[in-house]
Amino acid sequence: MIVAHNMQALNAQRQFGLVNKRKVSTTEKLSSGYRINRAADDAAGLAISEKMRRQVRGLTQASFNCQDGIGLCQVRDGALGSVHDILNRMGELSVHAANGTLSDEDRSYIQSEVDNLVAEINRIGKDTSFNEIPVFDCDNLVNIPGYSGSTRTSSAIGSGYLTDVYYEGGQYYPAANLNFGGVNEDTVSSMYGKSFSFTCSQACSEAFKFTFIDGDGTQSSASNLTGDVMHKYEIDIHGETTAKGILDKVFDFVSHNMPNNYSGADPTDLLVSHSNRMLRTSDTSMTLAAVVGYPTSEQAATQFAGGSGAYGKAECSELAGVIVDDVLKNALPIHAGEEAGQYIYVSMDKMNAGILGLDPTDVSTQNAADASIAKIKSALGEISRQRSNAGAEQNRLEHAIYNLDNVVENTTAAESRIRDTDMAKEVVANAQADILAQAGQSMMAQANQSNQGVLNLLS
């Protein structure tokens, strides 16, 4: 018999400590609801769970972002719906003004309403906003990576002939529409040394070639500006970084250096040969058009479509990869995912009476009113296109929300299986720990009593 070491008590104490630790753990899990309360509980499980939590919170916010995007699309569609109504009214007024039973004084009253309707289109285009972001005149826009917009290309690049259409005064003209929207600070240097050209659209050998150079202070130059020859223009674009700046230089230089017999007063509408015009159609685009018009768009578009003969050609392949806006601009990014770069792009095309070809809209005479009918019809088509885009993008955002919410639900379920407490299991473990703790206390008490027998030997 020994009294220096009570081994029974020590064993009972050790077992009681283990049981008590288990009881603390189960109590913590039951009170918090989590199986993992600290990294020591399950290091790998904690890491996986935290990644899933980040994903769930990001996806939840992305769902809210898409709901904001839907709100933007609805505001845009509502505004375009108002413009639709305005254009229908303008069409009605134009048909009225084209009637021969009206006097010019009667048409002046109609003109007054038309002018106000045009002004309202411009106001809608300027003032409509969502969360203080203009929906038709926003500068804080981005490119859509990897998106090639077919409406942004040029027939001169695609076919080499004047197969676009330019509309003016009730006539349709064969044309090549060149979009310089791809020019920016990063791409302008790629234009150096590259050219575009076009030939006379009637029976002559006259042709025009425009080459962009990095003059770096050297003056632009022109040569062979008389006779049936190639008119060559070298245009210094050093320091320019925008499409507007490039086109400003093109039209300014050509207007001061074109053959004398073709000079025109309007610097944005240059008669560059007896059968061709250069027209500035926007800050980022221009048109090379024939001077002979046709009553229908189809006739104009097919006049040179066959590609026969030397006339009506336009060659822009050297500049195709630079000037053409292969990436659709005017888009607002909606962050629709939990990772970087996961965007849905909402189109934000500009809209005003000038872009729609309605500023001004003249119904003061019968012929002018008749021409306005076609212009308004074209404008209605553009508004329908923009509304269609807004509706399609809204539907896409709604489907994105369905998917995001579904992923959130399933990821949360997966995270729960890793992180949450199995309450039934822990209740059983806690009850078991309670019983063992009570038993341990009893055993320690008995172990303390076992050495009392030594006193009998000493008495």
C-alpha positions in Angstrom: 0.0 0.0 0.0 1.3 3.4 -0.9 0.3 7.0 -0.2 2.9 9.0 -2.1 1.1 8.4 -5.4 -2.6 7.7 -5.7 -2.7 6.2 -9.2 -6.4 5.5 -9.2 -7.1 9.2 -8.5 -4.6 10.3 -11.1 -6.2 8.0 -13.8 -9.7 9.2 -12.8 -8.5 12.8 -13.0 -7.0 12.4 -16.4 -10.1 10.7 -17.8 -12.3 13.4 -16.2 -10.2 16.1 -18.0 -10.6 14.5 -21.3 -14.4 14.1 -20.8 -14.6 17.7 -19.6 -12.8 18.9 -22.7 -15.2 17.0 -24.9 -18.1 18.5 -23.0 -16.7 22.0 -23.5 -16.4 21.3 -27.3 -19.9 19.9 -27.6 -21.3 22.8 -25.6 -19.5 25.3 -27.8 -20.8 23.7 -31.0 -24.4 23.5 -29.7 -24.4 27.1 -28.5 -22.8 28.5 -31.7 -24.4 26.2 -34.2 -21.1 25.7 -36.0 -19.0 22.5 -36.1 -15.9 24.6 -36.9 -15.4 27.5 -34.5 -11.7 27.8 -34.9 -9.0 26.6 -37.3 -8.0 23.8 -34.8 -11.4 22.3 -35.1 -10.8 21.4 -38.8 -8.1 23.4 -40.6 -8.9 22.2 -44.1 -12.7 22.5 -43.6 -12.2 26.1 -42.3 -10.3 27.1 -45.5 -12.9 25.6 -47.8 -15.7 27.1 -45.8 -14.2 30.6 -45.9 -13.7 30.4 -49.7 -17.4 29.4 -50.1 -18.5 32.2 -47.8 -16.6 34.7 -50.0 -18.2 33.3 -53.1 -21.7 33.4 -51.6 -21.4 37.0 -50.5 -19.9 38.0 -53.8 -22.7 36.2 -55.7 -25.4 37.8 -53.5 -24.1 41.3 -54.3 -23.8 40.4 -58.0 -27.5 39.5 -57.9 -28.2 43.0 -56.5 -26.0 44.5 -59.2 -28.0 42.7 -61.9 -31.3 44.1 -60.4 -29.8 47.6 -60.7 -29.0 46.8 -64.3 -32.6 45.8 -64.9 -33.7 49.1 -63.4 -31.3 50.9 -65.9 -32.8 49.0 -68.8 -36.3 49.8 -67.8 -35.5 53.5 -67.5 -33.9 53.4 -71.0 -36.8 51.5 -72.5 -39.3 53.9 -71.0 -37.6 56.9 -72.4 -37.3 55.3 -75.8 -41.0 54.4 -75.6 -41.7 58.1 -75.2 -39.5 58.9 -78.3 -41.4 56.2 -80.2 -44.7 58.1 -79.4 -43.1 61.4 -80.5 -41.9 59.9 -83.8 -45.3 58.5 -84.5 -46.8 61.9 -84.0 -44.1 63.5 -86.2 -44.9 61.0 -88.9 -48.5 61.8 -88.6 -47.7 65.5 -88.9 -45.4 65.0 -91.9 -48.1 63.1 -93.7 -50.5 65.9 -92.9 -48.1 68.5 -94.2 -47.5 66.6 -97.4 -51.1 66.9 -98.3 -51.7 69.3 -101.2 -54.8 70.9 -99.7 -52.7 72.8 -97.1 -51.2 76.2 -97.6 -47.7 77.1 -96.6 -49.2 79.1 -93.7 -51.0 75.9 -92.5 -47.7 74.0 -92.7 -46.0 76.7 -90.6 -48.3 75.8 -87.7 -47.4 72.1 -88.2 -43.7 73.1 -88.4 -44.0 74.7 -85.0 -45.1 71.5 -83.3 -42.5 69.4 -85.2 -39.8 71.8 -83.9 -41.0 71.3 -80.4 -41.1 67.6 -80.8 -37.5 67.6 -82.1 -36.5 69.7 -79.1 -38.2 67.2 -76.7 -36.3 64.3 -78.3 -33.1 66.2 -77.7 -34.1 66.9 -74.1 -34.9 63.2 -73.4 -31.5 62.2 -74.9 -29.7 64.7 -72.7 -31.6 64.6 -69.4 -32.8 61.0 -68.9 -30.7 59.4 -66.1 -30.5 56.5 -63.7 -28.8 57.0 -60.4 -27.4 60.3 -61.9 -25.9 58.4 -64.8 -27.1 59.7 -68.2 -28.5 56.8 -70.1 -28.1 58.3 -73.6 -25.2 60.7 -73.1 -22.9 58.9 -70.7 -19.1 59.4 -71.0 -18.1 56.7 -68.4 -18.5 53.8 -70.8 -16.3 50.9 -71.9 -15.6 48.5 -74.7 -17.0 45.0 -74.8 -14.0 42.7 -75.0 -14.1 40.3 -77.9 -17.3 41.6 -79.3 -17.3 42.3 -83.1 -20.2 44.6 -83.9 -21.2 44.1 -87.6 -23.1 47.4 -87.6 -19.9 49.1 -86.8 -17.9 47.9 -89.9 -17.7 49.4 -93.3 -18.7 48.1 -96.7 -15.6 49.7 -98.1 -13.6 47.2 -96.1 -16.0 44.3 -96.6 -16.5 44.5 -100.4 -14.4 47.2 -101.9 -17.3 48.9 -103.5 -19.9 51.6 -102.6 -22.6 49.3 -101.2 -23.7 51.3 -98.2 -26.4 53.9 -98.5 -26.5 57.6 -97.7 -29.9 59.2 -97.5 -30.6 62.9 -98.3 -33.5 64.9 -99.6 -35.6 61.9 -100.5 -32.8 60.2 -102.5 -30.6 57.3 -101.7 -26.9 57.4 -102.7 -24.4 54.5 -103.1 -21.8 55.0 -100.3 -19.1 53.6 -98.2 -19.6 54.4 -94.5 -16.3 54.5 -92.7 -16.3 54.3 -88.9 -13.2 55.6 -87.1 -14.5 54.6 -83.7 -11.6 52.2 -83.1 -9.1 55.1 -83.0 -7.7 55.8 -79.5 -4.5 56.6 -77.8 -3.3 53.0 -78.0 -4.3 52.4 -81.7 -3.6 55.7 -83.4 0.1 54.8 -84.0 -1.0 51.8 -86.1 -2.5 54.2 -88.6 0.9 55.7 -89.6 1.8 54.9 -93.2 -1.6 53.3 -93.9 -4.1 54.6 -96.5 -7.6 54.5 -97.8 -8.8 55.4 -101.3 -11.8 55.6 -103.6 -12.4 56.0 -107.3 -14.8 58.0 -109.3 -18.2 56.5 -109.5 -18.8 57.4 -113.1 -16.8 57.0 -116.3 -13.4 58.7 -115.5 -10.0 57.7 -114.2 -10.0 60.0 -111.2 -9.1 58.5 -107.8 -8.3 59.8 -104.3 -5.8 58.4 -101.8 -5.4 59.4 -98.2 -2.3 58.4 -96.3 -1.8 59.1 -92.6 1.7 60.0 -91.4 3.5 60.7 -88.2 4.8 64.1 -89.3 6.2 65.0 -85.9 6.1 68.6 -87.0 6.4 68.0 -90.7 3.6 69.6 -92.7 1.0 67.5 -94.5 1.2 67.4 -98.3 -0.9 67.0 -101.4 0.0 66.2 -105.0 -1.5 65.7 -108.4 -4.5 67.8 -107.7 -5.6 68.6 -111.3 -6.7 66.4 -114.1 -7.8 62.8 -114.3 -5.2 61.4 -112.0 -4.7 60.0 -108.5 -5.1 62.8 -106.0 -2.8 62.0 -103.1 -3.1 63.4 -99.6 -0.6 62.8 -96.9 -2.1 63.9 -93.6 -0.1 64.5 -90.5 -2.0 63.1 -87.5 0.9 63.4 -85.0 -0.5 64.0 -81.5 -4.1 63.0 -82.3 -5.7 60.3 -80.1 -9.4 60.4 -81.1 -11.5 59.7 -84.1 -12.8 63.3 -84.0 -9.3 64.7 -84.2 -8.4 62.5 -87.1 -11.5 63.4 -89.1 -11.1 67.1 -88.2 -7.6 67.0 -89.9 -8.9 65.0 -92.9 -11.7 67.3 -93.8 -9.8 70.5 -93.0 -6.8 69.5 -95.1 -8.8 68.2 -98.0 -11.1 71.2 -98.1 -8.0 73.5 -98.5 -6.2 71.3 -101.0 -8.8 69.7 -103.3 -8.9 70.5 -107.0 -10.2 74.0 -107.6 -13.1 72.9 -109.8 -14.5 70.8 -107.0 -14.3 73.2 -104.1 -17.4 73.4 -101.9 -18.5 75.9 -99.2 -19.5 73.3 -96.5 -16.3 71.9 -94.9 -18.2 68.8 -93.8 -19.7 68.1 -97.3 -16.9 68.2 -99.9 -17.5 67.6 -103.6 -14.2 65.9 -104.3 -14.9 65.0 -107.9 -17.7 65.5 -110.4 -19.3 62.3 -109.1 -18.2 61.8 -105.5 -18.7 63.5 -102.2 -16.9 63.2 -98.8 -19.4 63.8 -96.0 -18.8 64.1 -92.2 -21.6 62.2 -90.6 -20.6 62.3 -87.0 -17.6 62.8 -84.7 -16.4 59.3 -85.5 -17.6 58.6 -89.0 -17.6 59.7 -92.6 -19.2 58.7 -95.8 -17.8 58.4 -99.4 -20.9 58.8 -101.5 -21.7 59.0 -105.2 -23.5 62.1 -106.4 -26.2 60.2 -108.4 -29.1 59.2 -106.2 -31.8 56.6 -106.5 -35.5 56.4 -105.3 -35.0 53.3 -103.2 -32.3 52.1 -100.8 -32.1 48.8 -102.5 -31.2 50.4 -105.9 -28.5 52.4 -104.3 -27.0 49.5 -102.3 -26.9 47.3 -105.4 -25.6 49.8 -107.9 -21.9 48.8 -107.4 -22.5 45.5 -105.5 -21.6 43.4 -108.5 -18.0 44.6 -108.3 -17.7 45.1 -112.1 -15.6 47.9 -113.6 -13.2 50.4 -112.1 -15.8 52.8 -110.8 -17.3 53.1 -107.4 -14.5 51.3 -105.6 -13.4 52.1 -102.0 -10.3 50.4 -100.6 -9.8 50.6 -96.8 -8.3 47.2 -96.0 -5.0 48.8 -94.7 -6.9 50.6 -92.0 -9.5 47.9 -91.3 -7.9 46.7 -88.1 -7.5 50.2 -86.7 -10.3 52.5 -87.7 -13.2 50.0 -87.6 -14.8 49.9 -84.2 -14.7 46.1 -83.9 -15.5 46.4 -80.2 -18.9 47.7 -79.5 -18.6 51.0 -77.5 -21.2 52.7 -75.5 -21.7 49.9 -72.9 -22.0 50.1 -69.2 -20.5 47.1 -67.3 -22.7 45.3 -64.8 -20.5 43.1 -62.5 -22.5 39.9 -62.5 -20.1 37.5 -60.7 -17.9 37.0 -57.6 -14.6 37.0 -59.6 -12.8 39.8 -61.3 -13.9 40.6 -64.9 -17.2 38.8 -64.7 -19.3 41.5 -66.5 -22.5 41.8 -68.4 -22.5 44.8 -70.7 -25.6 47.0 -71.1 -25.6 49.0 -74.3 -25.8 52.8 -73.9 -26.1 54.1 -77.4 -26.4 57.8 -77.8 -29.8 59.1 -78.8 -30.8 62.6 -80.0 -32.5 64.2 -82.9 -29.1 64.7 -84.7 -28.2 61.0 -84.5 -31.7 60.0 -85.7 -31.3 62.3 -88.7 -34.1 64.6 -87.6 -32.4 67.8 -86.7 -33.8 69.7 -88.4 -37.0 68.2 -89.7 -38.6 70.4 -92.3 -42.3 70.2 -93.2 -42.7 73.8 -94.3 -43.3 72.7 -97.9 -45.0 69.8 -99.5 -41.8 68.3 -100.9 -39.9 68.7 -97.7 -42.7 67.1 -95.7 -42.7 64.2 -98.1 -39.0 63.7 -97.6 -39.4 63.9 -93.8 -41.7 60.8 -93.9 -38.8 58.6 -94.9 -36.4 60.3 -92.4 -38.9 59.6 -89.6 -39.4 56.0 -90.7 -35.6 55.5 -90.5 -35.5 57.1 -87.1 -38.3 54.8 -85.9 -36.2 51.8 -87.0 -33.2 53.1 -84.9 -35.4 53.6 -81.8 -36.9 50.1 -82.3 -33.3 48.7 -82.5 -32.3 50.4 -79.3 -35.5 49.3 -77.5 -35.0 45.8 -78.7 -31.5 45.8 -77.2 -32.7 47.2 -73.9 -35.4 44.4 -73.7 -33.0 41.7 -74.7 -30.4 42.8 -72.1 -33.1 43.1 -69.4 -34.1 39.5 -70.1 -30.5 38.4 -70.0 -30.0 40.1 -66.6 -33.1 38.4 -65.2 -31.7 35.0 -66.3 -28.4 35.9 -64.7 -30.2 36.7 -61.4 -31.9 33.2 -61.5 -28.6 31.6 -62.0 -26.8 33.6 -59.3 -29.5 32.9 -56.8 -29.4 29.2 -57.6 -25.6 29.1 -57.2 -25.9 31.0 -53.9 -28.4 28.5 -52.6 -26.4 25.4 -53.6 -23.1 26.9 -52.4 -24.6 27.8 -49.1 -25.9 24.3 -48.7 -22.4 22.9 -49.4 -20.8 25.4 -47.0 -23.4 24.4 -44.3 -22.4 20.7 -44.6 -18.8 21.6 -43.9 -19.3 24.3 -41.2 -22.5 23.8 -39.4 -23.1 21.6 -36.3 -25.0 18.3 -36.6 -27.2 19.2 -33.6 -28.6 15.6 -33.0 -25.1 14.2 -33.0 -23.7 16.9 -30.6 -26.7 16.6 -28.3 -26.0 12.8 -27.9 -22.3 13.5 -27.4 -23.0 16.2 -24.8 -25.3 13.8 -22.9 -22.7 11.1 -23.0 -20.1 13.6 -21.7 -22.4 14.6 -18.9 -22.7 11.0 -17.8 -19.0 10.3 -18.0 -18.2 13.5 -16.1 -20.5 12.5 -13.3 -19.0 9.0 -13.3 -15.5 10.5 -13.3 -16.3 12.7 -10.3 -17.6 9.6 -8.4 -14.5 7.6 -9.3 -12.2 10.4 -8.1 -14.0 10.5 -4.8 -13.7 6.7 -4.3 -10.0 6.8 -5.3 -9.4 9.4 -2.6 -11.1 7.1 -0.1 -9.0 4.1 -1.1 -5.9 5.2 0.8 -7.9 5.6 4.1 -7.1 1.9 4.8 -3.4 2.9 5.6 -4.6 4.5 8.8 -5.8 1.2 10.1 -2.2 -0.1 9.9 -0.9 2.9 11.8 -3.5 2.8 14.6 
